Amino acid sequence: MTGETRVLLVVAGGIAAYKALELIRRLREQSIRVRCILTRSGAEFVTPLSLSALTEDKVYGELFSLTDEAEMGHIQLSRDADLMVVAPATADLIAKMAQGHADDLASTTLLATDKEILIAPAMNVRMWDHPATQANIATLQERGVALVGPNEGDMACGEFGYGRMAEPHEIVAAVLSALGREPRSTAGGGPLAGRSALITSGPTHEAIDPVRYIANRSSGKQGHAIARALSGLGAKTTLVTGPTQLQDPSGMDVIHIESAQQMLAACENALPADIAVCAAAVADWRVASQSNRKIKKTGSDGIDSGVPKLELTPNPDILASLSQRGNDRPGLVVGFAAETEDVIRQATQKRARKACDWIVANDVSPESGTFGGADNTVHVIDAQGVDSWARMDKSDVAQRLAERIADHFNGGLTAPAPAPL
């Protein structure tokens, strides 16, 4: 196997171990050979036979196996790979790595390796948030261990938060990046391979003075999920995001901005693109004149200055700007309509007004729980009409929307967008 790129994959215990099977398949699609170490707890979730069938190689598990040590000792296992990947990386194995324990084949090989290591953590949110785990992660990162994920979402235990293992396509992108290879390939890279996608996400912050700003309640969860889904289908993805509490998705270009003007400039610099999805909740207005100093409630004489008068001016309309461009207009422009009443009617009017191809309408009234929540109820409006979807997790909304976009490009064009009113 000389000359081939090889990854040594450690599969530890946890429900996320089943994703290792898809990860192996995707790595093989990228012409990467995979050899597996399966821990005893990992074998409770996936079998050596299934891993062996996908890798077309032997699966290793026992530190004190005379046969394994004779044929391929743990030192040689660690030397024979170009990169070591731990997916899932449990709290226990992360702790062993941080403390230098070597009581099984996985931890011994990880300690003996001189190659780069990439880990994909997977555990309960409380375990992930525990100071001991965070200290262990910090220790590993200081030593150069790379991290992909974890993602936020529903857990098998019924809780919600960070701790879900990164999706296989995210891990593959991180592997390719660590190996210094292109993060996507048009060969077997998914239905959007060869396409480029631009996604906006999160709120914008419009400064009033150095300490105050105008903003909204957008969490960015839906936009980030769409970026991950499009990347997972093979699109070369650029995410332009306002301030959020979310981790940057792997395998794509992420551009951080603050204001609507900065977001527009970043989007224009990212063109040309085949797909544009404007999921960000861009502030409609900014102050006409931003103060360079904090606006004080009292003057220099100590007397109350009263309520300041803020003159507002419109922000640039990013969706309309992208929809109404000339030769570098994206082939498909998708907008979002965040409404609190008469959602479908107002979104339909917005689609015509902005001249975009599709509008994804959602109810963001306080009782809906959409802003900041895990679920969304959307209506996709295009030239043919309205497609209403049942309430589902935002990651599921993103996946379904990404697949609809892929169908659009692979199954023929829809009717052209209406002219702006």
Protein Blocks (a to p, Z undefined) as FASTA:
>chain_A
ZZiacddddddedjklmmmmmmmmmmmmnopacdddddfklmmmbcfklmmmmnopacdf
bfklmklmmmocfklmmmmpmbdcdddddfklmmmmmnopafbfklmmmmmpcbdcdddd
dddfklmmpmklmmmmmmmmmnopacehjdddddfkopacehiacdfklmmmmmmmmnop
afbdfehnajkgoiacdddedjddddfblmbccddfbeolmmmmmmmmmmmnopacdddd
dddfbdcdehiacdddfblmlmmmmmmmmpccfbdcdfbccdfbdcfbdcfbdcdfbdfk
opaebjadddddddddfklmmmmmcklpcfbdcdddddfbhklmmmmmmmmmnopabdcd
ddfbfklomnopabdcdddddfkbccddddddfklmmmmmmmmmmmmmmnopaddddddZ
Z
